[in-house]
Amino acid sequence: MNDLKMNYEVVAVGNIEMRTIQDSRIDDILTQNRDVIEEIWRKAQEERGGKLFNGTLPNFVRVNRERERIEILGHFIEYKQFLAQRKRPDLKLGIKPIGVSGIIILEDKASEYVVFAKRADNITEYPGFLELVPSGSIDKECAGSNGVVDYQSKLLSEFIEETGLSKEYVKEISGFAFVLDIGHNVYDICCEILLKANKEMVTQSFCSKEYNAPVFVAMSDLDSFVKANVDSIVPTSMAIIEAYRRSGKNK
């Protein structure tokens, strides 16, 4: 894939764990800019009729590598702080969100397929682009009292919402890589999702508001599909595909 546009980075490949820690550096920066952040949030709420929800999301702190074990450390912040960074990058808040994305693997007539879908045209980021399904954000409710983040359960929820299939159709979810969308400065934990469903079942149940109909790509055709659509695939999905190859899971 050296000839393809490298607007992403595969940061690490291995068994992914995530844990929350305190980060006084980012807390101090956000405190110093609190009044500006609040004003940006107030204006954004006015523009959206008060419909914005101020949830939580993890900010990347660092990654620890120990052989095949990859530990991602993050610090939860508020959505309005992330929004302020997007509206005012000159503030240099240093926020680097962590999300979670999956690559669905299903069998149909003795062939393996991955599942893409085209993002809706009214989506703010990458409208009309092809993306591996599912993907989503990680909120503070995913973190246990010991700080360990159950990102798999969040991705399972996204899977159910985006495909319309129940969790009984998922055989396994396992994290295998950590990647970065360089342009948007957003990290993602990448997971393999093994399904007990065929193409017809996924097509009939698919009900996402974020995506159009699913696109099934045979594993044997994945290289040619990526090369043909390189300008219209979300960078995180490109990174997942490369990381999946590196992990050896597609053997």
Backbone as CSV, one residue per row, in Angstrom:
resi,resn,N_x,N_y,N_z,CA_x,CA_y,CA_z,C_x,C_y,C_z
1,MET,0.820,-1.204,0.000,0.000,0.000,0.000,0.860,1.264,0.000
2,ASN,2.138,1.161,-0.379,3.014,2.316,-0.366,2.614,3.365,-1.387
3,ASP,1.860,2.957,-2.426,1.471,3.885,-3.466,0.184,4.623,-3.132
4,LEU,-0.462,4.276,-2.027,-1.712,4.906,-1.641,-1.443,6.115,-0.759
5,LYS,-2.430,7.001,-0.687,-2.286,8.212,0.112,-2.213,7.856,1.595
6,MET,-1.130,8.299,2.257,-0.927,7.956,3.658,-1.418,9.102,4.543
7,ASN,-2.737,9.236,4.655,-3.314,10.249,5.545,-3.745,9.609,6.851
8,TYR,-3.070,8.525,7.217,-3.332,7.809,8.457,-2.025,7.193,8.949
9,GLU,-2.059,6.723,10.194,-0.901,6.027,10.767,-1.382,4.832,11.582
10,VAL,-0.756,3.690,11.377,-0.985,2.536,12.247,-0.003,2.677,13.407
11,VAL,-0.513,3.077,14.558,0.338,3.379,15.702,0.866,2.106,16.349
12,ALA,0.008,1.101,16.509,0.408,-0.140,17.173,-0.524,-1.272,16.762
13,VAL,0.024,-2.474,16.718,-0.751,-3.683,16.431,-0.480,-4.682,17.543
14,GLY,-1.535,-5.244,18.115,-1.391,-6.206,19.207,-2.679,-6.340,19.981
15,ASN,-2.600,-6.917,21.157,-3.769,-7.062,22.026,-4.011,-5.738,22.757
16,ILE,-5.132,-5.099,22.438,-5.379,-3.738,22.911,-6.139,-3.722,24.234
17,GLU,-5.591,-2.982,25.189,-6.282,-2.681,26.440,-6.353,-1.165,26.575
18,MET,-7.371,-0.685,27.279,-7.476,0.758,27.493,-7.783,1.043,28.953
19,ARG,-7.142,2.088,29.470,-7.323,2.463,30.868,-7.319,3.984,30.981
20,THR,-8.088,4.512,31.944,-8.124,5.952,32.165,-7.146,6.346,33.268
21,ILE,-6.544,7.507,33.092,-5.651,8.079,34.104,-5.949,9.574,34.207
22,GLN,-5.433,10.210,35.242,-5.543,11.650,35.368,-4.421,12.318,34.571
23,ASP,-4.745,13.426,33.938,-3.761,14.170,33.155,-3.849,15.643,33.554
24,SER,-3.030,16.052,34.517,-3.088,17.420,35.034,-2.719,18.442,33.974
25,ARG,-1.898,18.036,33.003,-1.485,18.979,31.953,-2.688,19.453,31.153
26,ILE,-3.504,18.504,30.662,-4.674,18.881,29.866,-5.706,19.586,30.738
27,ASP,-5.835,19.168,32.000,-6.772,19.833,32.912,-6.404,21.302,33.097
28,ASP,-5.116,21.576,33.251,-4.661,22.960,33.434,-4.956,23.803,32.191
29,ILE,-4.697,23.236,31.019,-4.944,23.968,29.765,-6.424,24.277,29.605
30,LEU,-7.274,23.298,29.909,-8.713,23.502,29.778,-9.232,24.501,30.803
31,THR,-8.671,24.478,31.999,-9.066,25.441,33.028,-8.695,26.863,32.619
32,GLN,-7.504,27.023,32.051,-7.043,28.339,31.606,-7.941,28.917,30.503
33,ASN,-8.553,28.034,29.725,-9.381,28.468,28.600,-10.879,28.280,28.872
34,ARG,-11.247,28.101,30.124,-12.627,27.772,30.474,-13.633,28.802,29.964
35,ASP,-13.347,30.086,30.158,-14.304,31.118,29.750,-14.516,31.130,28.236
36,VAL,-13.436,30.970,27.491,-13.544,30.931,26.030,-14.342,29.710,25.589
37,ILE,-14.076,28.562,26.210,-14.786,27.321,25.886,-16.277,27.470,26.150
38,GLU,-16.627,28.077,27.274,-18.030,28.261,27.618,-18.730,29.176,26.625
39,GLU,-18.047,30.204,26.167,-18.646,31.127,25.200,-18.851,30.446,23.847
40,ILE,-17.880,29.634,23.435,-18.017,28.890,22.175,-19.192,27.924,22.270
41,TRP,-19.322,27.269,23.425,-20.419,26.322,23.631,-21.769,27.035,23.622
42,ARG,-21.823,28.213,24.245,-23.073,28.976,24.285,-23.530,29.344,22.870
43,LYS,-22.598,29.812,22.053,-22.935,30.201,20.684,-23.351,28.987,19.856
44,ALA,-22.652,27.877,20.057,-22.991,26.653,19.318,-24.381,26.164,19.697
45,GLN,-24.730,26.260,20.960,-26.063,25.864,21.418,-27.134,26.761,20.814
46,GLU,-26.860,28.042,20.708,-27.805,28.960,20.081,-28.029,28.591,18.618
47,GLU,-26.935,28.283,17.919,-27.025,27.925,16.500,-27.810,26.636,16.288
48,ARG,-27.710,25.709,17.233,-28.375,24.406,17.097,-29.674,24.315,17.897
49,GLY,-30.153,25.422,18.388,-31.411,25.423,19.121,-31.357,24.666,20.428
50,GLY,-30.193,24.669,21.053,-30.046,23.995,22.341,-30.050,22.485,22.271
51,LYS,-29.821,21.927,21.086,-29.926,20.474,20.913,-28.601,19.736,21.093
52,LEU,-27.513,20.461,21.304,-26.223,19.798,21.488,-26.160,19.128,22.854
53,PHE,-25.545,17.946,22.886,-25.396,17.205,24.133,-23.927,17.223,24.550
54,ASN,-23.676,17.650,25.768,-22.306,17.731,26.268,-21.930,16.420,26.961
55,GLY,-21.545,15.437,26.161,-21.141,14.150,26.705,-19.661,14.138,27.061
56,THR,-19.100,12.949,27.152,-17.680,12.800,27.466,-16.988,11.987,26.378
57,LEU,-15.687,12.174,26.275,-14.877,11.396,25.342,-13.450,11.336,25.875
58,PRO,-12.733,10.253,25.566,-11.366,10.134,26.070,-10.368,10.896,25.207
59,ASN,-9.460,11.585,25.865,-8.357,12.256,25.193,-7.106,11.379,25.327
60,PHE,-6.420,11.174,24.221,-5.232,10.316,24.223,-4.110,10.935,25.050
61,VAL,-3.527,10.121,25.934,-2.392,10.559,26.750,-1.104,9.899,26.263
62,ARG,-1.095,8.576,26.255,0.090,7.872,25.748,-0.252,6.401,25.518
63,VAL,0.668,5.711,24.869,0.511,4.285,24.637,1.721,3.559,25.217
64,ASN,1.462,2.458,25.938,2.524,1.606,26.476,2.548,0.298,25.702
65,ARG,3.742,-0.119,25.279,3.883,-1.362,24.530,4.686,-2.365,25.346
66,GLU,4.156,-3.579,25.443,4.871,-4.660,26.119,4.642,-5.939,25.309
67,ARG,5.567,-6.208,24.381,5.438,-7.326,23.445,4.127,-7.197,22.670
68,GLU,3.236,-8.171,22.789,1.976,-8.129,22.038,0.884,-7.344,22.769
69,ARG,1.153,-6.900,23.987,0.161,-6.160,24.771,0.343,-4.668,24.546
70,ILE,-0.752,-4.019,24.122,-0.738,-2.585,23.875,-1.719,-1.925,24.844
71,GLU,-1.217,-1.053,25.708,-2.067,-0.360,26.671,-2.245,1.093,26.242
72,ILE,-3.499,1.478,26.006,-3.833,2.839,25.636,-4.290,3.584,26.895
73,LEU,-3.674,4.718,27.184,-4.037,5.520,28.341,-4.744,6.784,27.879
74,GLY,-5.902,7.051,28.469,-6.686,8.216,28.091,-7.249,8.933,29.305
75,HIS,-7.667,10.163,29.070,-8.208,11.015,30.135,-9.514,11.613,29.620
76,PHE,-10.621,11.380,30.304,-11.918,11.828,29.811,-12.086,13.341,29.959
77,ILE,-12.596,13.932,28.883,-12.898,15.358,28.859,-14.356,15.524,28.412
78,GLU,-14.811,16.776,28.344,-16.174,17.042,27.906,-16.217,17.336,26.406
79,TYR,-17.359,17.023,25.802,-17.520,17.258,24.363,-17.369,18.738,24.022
80,LYS,-17.868,19.638,24.883,-17.792,21.068,24.576,-16.343,21.537,24.484
81,GLN,-15.445,20.855,25.192,-14.037,21.204,25.108,-13.447,20.785,23.760
82,PHE,-13.870,19.622,23.286,-13.444,19.168,21.968,-14.013,20.073,20.882
83,LEU,-15.287,20.468,21.030,-15.918,21.369,20.068,-15.173,22.697,20.011
84,ALA,-14.763,23.215,21.171,-14.012,24.470,21.208,-12.719,24.357,20.412
85,GLN,-12.054,23.209,20.507,-10.817,23.013,19.743,-11.095,23.032,18.240
86,ARG,-12.203,22.413,17.831,-12.535,22.383,16.402,-12.883,23.783,15.898
87,LYS,-13.574,24.565,16.736,-13.960,25.920,16.334,-12.776,26.887,16.399
88,ARG,-11.886,26.658,17.371,-10.758,27.567,17.596,-9.452,26.786,17.738
89,PRO,-8.922,26.255,16.627,-7.661,25.502,16.728,-6.505,26.345,17.244
90,ASP,-6.632,27.683,17.137,-5.579,28.565,17.626,-5.431,28.496,19.148
91,LEU,-6.440,27.943,19.846,-6.354,27.799,21.304,-5.320,26.748,21.705
92,LYS,-5.039,25.832,20.780,-4.032,24.783,21.011,-4.304,24.020,22.306
93,LEU,-5.515,23.480,22.392,-5.913,22.743,23.593,-5.254,21.370,23.685
94,GLY,-4.786,20.856,22.560,-4.060,19.584,22.583,-4.943,18.357,22.742
95,ILE,-6.223,18.470,22.366,-7.150,17.348,22.507,-7.017,16.395,21.319
96,LYS,-6.847,15.113,21.633,-6.733,14.063,20.609,-7.688,12.930,20.987
97,PRO,-8.939,12.981,20.500,-9.959,12.023,20.923,-9.627,10.586,20.528
98,ILE,-10.160,9.655,21.309,-10.042,8.229,21.001,-11.437,7.676,20.750
99,GLY,-11.639,7.058,19.596,-12.887,6.382,19.275,-12.650,4.890,19.140
100,VAL,-13.668,4.183,18.653,-13.542,2.744,18.437,-14.198,2.392,17.112
101,SER,-13.525,1.567,16.325,-14.019,1.167,15.002,-13.814,-0.327,14.798
102,GLY,-14.629,-0.904,13.928,-14.547,-2.343,13.701,-14.435,-2.712,12.240
103,ILE,-13.950,-3.909,12.000,-13.978,-4.517,10.682,-14.772,-5.811,10.817
104,ILE,-15.945,-5.836,10.200,-16.820,-7.012,10.259,-16.317,-8.068,9.291
105,ILE,-16.198,-9.295,9.779,-15.828,-10.438,8.939,-16.992,-11.422,8.969
106,LEU,-17.549,-11.712,7.789,-18.626,-12.702,7.728,-18.376,-13.679,6.589
107,GLU,-18.947,-14.863,6.740,-18.831,-15.896,5.701,-20.122,-16.004,4.934
108,ASP,-20.001,-16.137,3.607,-21.165,-16.320,2.756,-20.734,-17.185,1.572
109,LYS,-21.337,-18.352,1.468,-21.035,-19.296,0.385,-19.534,-19.571,0.298
110,ALA,-18.953,-19.885,1.433,-17.552,-20.317,1.537,-16.540,-19.207,1.267
111,SER,-16.994,-17.949,1.187,-16.082,-16.824,1.001,-16.204,-15.862,2.182
112,GLU,-15.105,-15.197,2.519,-15.120,-14.211,3.592,-15.311,-12.812,3.020
113,TYR,-16.105,-11.999,3.713,-16.388,-10.634,3.277,-16.172,-9.657,4.430
114,VAL,-15.823,-8.418,4.066,-15.845,-7.308,5.010,-16.985,-6.392,4.600
115,VAL,-17.451,-5.558,5.543,-18.629,-4.735,5.296,-18.283,-3.246,5.353
116,PHE,-18.452,-2.579,4.204,-18.358,-1.133,4.119,-19.770,-0.562,4.001
117,ALA,-19.885,0.744,4.176,-21.120,1.457,3.841,-20.735,2.887,3.506
118,LYS,-21.522,3.534,2.654,-21.248,4.918,2.284,-21.883,5.851,3.301
119,ARG,-21.097,6.787,3.817,-21.604,7.742,4.787,-22.617,8.681,4.132
120,ALA,-23.647,9.027,4.867,-24.706,9.888,4.334,-24.145,11.255,3.953
121,ASP,-24.804,11.913,3.007,-24.322,13.211,2.518,-24.490,14.333,3.534
122,ASN,-25.352,14.133,4.546,-25.567,15.182,5.542,-24.671,15.032,6.773
123,ILE,-23.746,14.068,6.731,-22.803,13.876,7.827,-21.727,14.962,7.769
124,THR,-21.331,15.476,8.938,-20.351,16.565,8.979,-18.980,16.127,8.472
125,GLU,-18.493,14.970,8.933,-17.166,14.503,8.564,-17.244,13.409,7.493
126,TYR,-16.453,13.580,6.454,-16.347,12.610,5.359,-17.712,12.228,4.753
127,PRO,-18.553,13.193,4.390,-19.832,12.844,3.743,-19.604,12.138,2.411
128,GLY,-20.363,11.067,2.174,-20.257,10.325,0.925,-19.077,9.379,0.837
129,PHE,-18.255,9.314,1.878,-17.090,8.416,1.878,-17.502,7.009,2.290
130,LEU,-16.741,6.039,1.825,-16.910,4.655,2.252,-16.212,4.443,3.583
131,GLU,-16.866,3.671,4.457,-16.297,3.428,5.778,-16.616,2.007,6.224
132,LEU,-15.650,1.385,6.887,-15.927,0.101,7.511,-16.930,0.307,8.644
133,VAL,-17.870,-0.620,8.758,-18.920,-0.536,9.780,-18.623,-1.570,10.868
134,PRO,-18.838,-1.209,12.144,-19.337,0.042,12.714,-18.202,0.891,13.268
135,SER,-18.571,2.092,13.741,-17.614,2.949,14.442,-18.380,3.870,15.378
136,GLY,-17.693,4.417,16.377,-18.378,5.302,17.308,-17.427,5.887,18.332
137,SER,-17.987,6.652,19.234,-17.209,7.287,20.294,-17.214,6.410,21.543
138,ILE,-16.339,6.735,22.475,-16.254,6.034,23.763,-16.612,7.037,24.844
139,ASP,-17.539,6.700,25.726,-17.918,7.631,26.789,-17.464,7.112,28.149
140,LYS,-17.610,7.967,29.148,-17.092,7.671,30.486,-17.772,6.467,31.126
141,GLU,-19.016,6.184,30.703,-19.745,5.042,31.256,-19.079,3.709,30.921
142,CYS,-18.175,3.713,29.939,-17.473,2.488,29.551,-16.342,2.144,30.521
143,ALA,-15.978,3.084,31.374,-14.852,2.876,32.291,-15.332,2.300,33.618
144,GLY,-14.668,1.252,34.075,-14.991,0.651,35.363,-14.332,1.393,36.504
145,SER,-14.632,0.973,37.730,-14.071,1.623,38.916,-12.547,1.478,38.981
146,ASN,-12.015,0.463,38.300,-10.568,0.254,38.269,-9.889,1.000,37.125
147,GLY,-10.680,1.770,36.356,-10.127,2.551,35.260,-10.071,1.843,33.930
148,VAL,-10.329,0.529,33.914,-10.303,-0.233,32.659,-11.529,0.137,31.816
149,VAL,-11.298,0.406,30.542,-12.357,0.831,29.635,-12.824,-0.348,28.789
150,ASP,-14.117,-0.642,28.862,-14.714,-1.736,28.096,-15.160,-1.205,26.728
151,TYR,-14.181,-0.980,25.852,-14.487,-0.420,24.539,-15.239,-1.413,23.653
152,GLN,-15.093,-2.723,23.928,-15.810,-3.722,23.125,-17.323,-3.587,23.272
153,SER,-17.784,-3.315,24.491,-19.222,-3.186,24.714,-19.774,-1.974,23.975
154,LYS,-18.981,-0.911,23.895,-19.411,0.276,23.159,-19.524,-0.027,21.671
155,LEU,-18.548,-0.760,21.136,-18.594,-1.102,19.719,-19.753,-2.046,19.435
156,LEU,-20.052,-2.937,20.366,-21.196,-3.829,20.206,-22.489,-3.019,20.105
157,SER,-22.626,-1.994,20.943,-23.803,-1.128,20.883,-23.901,-0.430,19.529
158,GLU,-22.759,0.038,19.020,-22.737,0.687,17.704,-23.104,-0.313,16.612
159,PHE,-22.618,-1.531,16.749,-22.932,-2.577,15.780,-24.444,-2.819,15.711
160,ILE,-25.067,-2.945,16.868,-26.512,-3.189,16.931,-27.273,-2.024,16.313
161,GLU,-26.857,-0.801,16.639,-27.543,0.391,16.142,-27.410,0.544,14.635
162,GLU,-26.215,0.265,14.104,-25.947,0.529,12.696,-26.368,-0.605,11.769
163,THR,-26.336,-1.829,12.257,-26.699,-2.961,11.386,-28.122,-3.451,11.607
164,GLY,-28.696,-3.202,12.791,-30.020,-3.727,13.095,-30.012,-5.168,13.558
165,LEU,-28.835,-5.794,13.598,-28.717,-7.169,14.081,-28.543,-7.172,15.599
166,SER,-28.980,-8.231,16.249,-28.813,-8.340,17.697,-27.421,-8.872,18.031
167,LYS,-27.048,-8.775,19.296,-25.714,-9.205,19.724,-25.515,-10.707,19.575
168,GLU,-26.609,-11.465,19.468,-26.493,-12.921,19.303,-25.795,-13.297,18.001
169,TYR,-25.744,-12.359,17.039,-25.102,-12.654,15.764,-23.596,-12.398,15.795
170,VAL,-23.094,-11.885,16.910,-21.661,-11.607,17.036,-20.975,-12.774,17.744
171,LYS,-20.032,-13.385,17.064,-19.277,-14.482,17.667,-18.184,-13.966,18.589
172,GLU,-17.517,-12.899,18.161,-16.377,-12.395,18.940,-16.033,-10.973,18.521
173,ILE,-15.635,-10.156,19.485,-15.071,-8.828,19.215,-13.706,-8.768,19.896
174,SER,-12.668,-8.457,19.143,-11.325,-8.410,19.731,-10.547,-7.228,19.165
175,GLY,-9.936,-6.442,20.063,-9.113,-5.324,19.637,-7.758,-5.793,19.129
176,PHE,-7.320,-5.239,18.005,-6.049,-5.711,17.427,-5.126,-4.580,16.976
177,ALA,-5.580,-3.320,17.030,-4.708,-2.243,16.561,-5.161,-0.895,17.111
178,PHE,-4.252,0.072,17.029,-4.513,1.445,17.431,-4.026,2.324,16.292
179,VAL,-4.910,3.178,15.753,-4.582,3.934,14.542,-4.912,5.415,14.718
180,LEU,-4.406,6.221,13.786,-4.597,7.673,13.836,-5.029,8.192,12.476
181,ASP,-6.106,8.990,12.465,-6.490,9.793,11.306,-5.676,11.078,11.417
182,ILE,-4.647,11.209,10.590,-3.695,12.307,10.732,-4.354,13.665,10.497
183,GLY,-5.194,13.759,9.477,-5.826,15.030,9.142,-6.724,15.563,10.239
184,HIS,-7.489,14.678,10.871,-8.416,15.095,11.922,-7.842,14.925,13.324
185,ASN,-6.655,14.321,13.415,-5.975,14.105,14.703,-6.873,13.338,15.682
186,VAL,-7.493,12.277,15.166,-8.383,11.430,15.965,-7.863,9.996,15.944
187,TYR,-7.745,9.397,17.130,-7.295,8.015,17.262,-8.488,7.070,17.311
188,ASP,-8.254,5.819,16.925,-9.271,4.780,17.051,-8.654,3.467,17.489
189,ILE,-9.347,2.790,18.416,-9.049,1.396,18.711,-9.782,0.560,17.685
190,CYS,-9.078,-0.371,17.048,-9.651,-1.166,15.959,-9.947,-2.580,16.442
191,CYS,-11.127,-3.079,16.072,-11.566,-4.401,16.512,-12.015,-5.256,15.332
192,GLU,-11.719,-6.533,15.433,-12.277,-7.516,14.499,-13.608,-8.003,15.072
193,ILE,-14.645,-8.007,14.226,-15.969,-8.484,14.638,-16.322,-9.681,13.773
194,LEU,-16.358,-10.861,14.372,-16.712,-12.081,13.648,-18.210,-12.311,13.766
195,LEU,-18.877,-12.485,12.619,-20.337,-12.600,12.602,-20.828,-14.012,12.321
196,LYS,-22.004,-14.288,12.862,-22.755,-15.505,12.529,-23.939,-15.091,11.659
197,ALA,-23.659,-14.397,10.574,-24.713,-13.914,9.680,-24.147,-13.850,8.264
198,ASN,-25.029,-13.982,7.265,-24.584,-13.882,5.872,-24.947,-12.510,5.296
199,LYS,-24.615,-12.294,4.016,-24.835,-10.995,3.394,-26.315,-10.628,3.360
200,GLU,-27.164,-11.583,3.050,-28.595,-11.308,2.948,-29.165,-10.841,4.294
201,MET,-28.757,-11.477,5.363,-29.238,-11.103,6.692,-28.821,-9.678,7.045
202,VAL,-27.577,-9.325,6.741,-27.094,-7.978,7.039,-27.843,-6.950,6.193
203,THR,-28.031,-7.238,4.924,-28.730,-6.315,4.028,-30.163,-6.069,4.483
204,GLN,-30.853,-7.114,4.857,-32.257,-6.985,5.253,-32.430,-6.229,6.568
205,SER,-31.471,-6.344,7.465,-31.614,-5.720,8.783,-31.013,-4.320,8.856
206,PHE,-30.149,-3.972,7.907,-29.394,-2.721,7.962,-30.343,-1.523,8.036
207,CYS,-30.160,-0.669,9.059,-31.132,0.408,9.291,-30.474,1.687,9.797
208,SER,-29.225,1.919,9.439,-28.484,3.052,9.964,-28.931,4.369,9.345
209,LYS,-29.009,5.418,10.191,-29.290,6.768,9.706,-28.015,7.436,9.200
210,GLU,-26.881,6.902,9.615,-25.596,7.505,9.258,-25.075,7.010,7.917
211,TYR,-25.507,5.807,7.514,-24.986,5.180,6.310,-26.091,4.837,5.321
212,ASN,-25.669,4.669,4.065,-26.538,4.083,3.054,-26.401,2.560,3.125
213,ALA,-26.847,1.849,2.102,-26.846,0.382,2.117,-25.431,-0.178,2.268
214,PRO,-25.286,-1.351,2.889,-23.965,-1.954,3.068,-23.345,-2.373,1.742
215,VAL,-22.025,-2.359,1.714,-21.255,-2.796,0.551,-20.363,-3.942,1.001
216,PHE,-20.541,-5.117,0.398,-19.779,-6.304,0.794,-18.600,-6.482,-0.158
217,VAL,-17.418,-6.619,0.425,-16.209,-6.793,-0.380,-15.548,-8.104,0.028
218,ALA,-15.383,-8.992,-0.934,-14.717,-10.260,-0.660,-13.275,-10.009,-0.223
219,MET,-12.819,-10.752,0.748,-11.457,-10.577,1.241,-10.442,-10.702,0.101
220,SER,-10.728,-11.573,-0.843,-9.810,-11.762,-1.975,-9.786,-10.563,-2.917
221,ASP,-10.827,-9.714,-2.854,-10.916,-8.536,-3.727,-10.588,-7.241,-2.986
222,LEU,-10.190,-7.349,-1.724,-10.037,-6.155,-0.899,-8.955,-5.218,-1.431
223,ASP,-7.825,-5.747,-1.859,-6.745,-4.902,-2.366,-7.201,-4.081,-3.572
224,SER,-7.840,-4.734,-4.513,-8.281,-4.034,-5.716,-9.384,-3.033,-5.398
225,PHE,-10.255,-3.354,-4.447,-11.322,-2.435,-4.046,-10.732,-1.177,-3.428
226,VAL,-9.745,-1.349,-2.564,-9.111,-0.204,-1.912,-8.408,0.674,-2.941
227,LYS,-7.685,0.086,-3.854,-6.975,0.864,-4.871,-7.938,1.631,-5.768
228,ALA,-9.083,1.020,-6.068,-10.066,1.671,-6.936,-10.804,2.806,-6.231
229,ASN,-10.839,2.769,-4.886,-11.622,3.751,-4.126,-10.789,4.537,-3.129
230,VAL,-9.491,4.595,-3.344,-8.592,5.183,-2.356,-8.956,6.626,-2.012
231,ASP,-9.504,7.380,-2.963,-9.833,8.778,-2.707,-11.161,8.964,-1.986
232,SER,-11.888,7.864,-1.753,-13.211,7.996,-1.131,-13.418,7.019,0.022
233,ILE,-12.325,6.574,0.641,-12.405,5.719,1.830,-11.902,6.518,3.025
234,VAL,-12.646,6.487,4.120,-12.272,7.194,5.339,-10.882,6.731,5.792
235,PRO,-9.987,7.654,6.155,-8.623,7.279,6.541,-8.550,6.212,7.631
236,THR,-9.438,6.282,8.621,-9.413,5.273,9.683,-9.657,3.879,9.119
237,SER,-10.546,3.772,8.138,-10.803,2.469,7.514,-9.582,1.986,6.741
238,MET,-8.889,2.900,6.076,-7.650,2.537,5.394,-6.633,2.000,6.402
239,ALA,-6.555,2.664,7.541,-5.607,2.243,8.582,-5.979,0.879,9.137
240,ILE,-7.275,0.632,9.325,-7.733,-0.653,9.848,-7.340,-1.786,8.906
241,ILE,-7.528,-1.564,7.615,-7.199,-2.594,6.623,-5.711,-2.911,6.655
242,GLU,-4.875,-1.872,6.710,-3.427,-2.119,6.779,-3.060,-2.838,8.071
243,ALA,-3.646,-2.389,9.197,-3.351,-3.023,10.479,-3.820,-4.467,10.507
244,TYR,-4.952,-4.735,9.849,-5.474,-6.096,9.796,-4.503,-7.021,9.064
245,ARG,-3.920,-6.509,8.000,-2.910,-7.296,7.271,-1.696,-7.557,8.171
246,ARG,-1.248,-6.525,8.843,-0.057,-6.654,9.693,-0.300,-7.650,10.827
247,SER,-1.529,-7.694,11.329,-1.841,-8.570,12.463,-1.829,-10.042,12.075
248,GLY,-1.938,-10.317,10.770,-1.973,-11.701,10.314,-3.329,-12.356,10.443
249,LYS,-4.355,-11.600,10.800,-5.687,-12.160,10.994,-6.347,-12.598,9.695
250,ASN,-5.885,-12.039,8.578,-6.520,-12.363,7.301,-5.883,-13.553,6.592
251,LYS,-5.062,-14.314,7.318,-4.437,-15.487,6.700,-5.439,-16.623,6.581
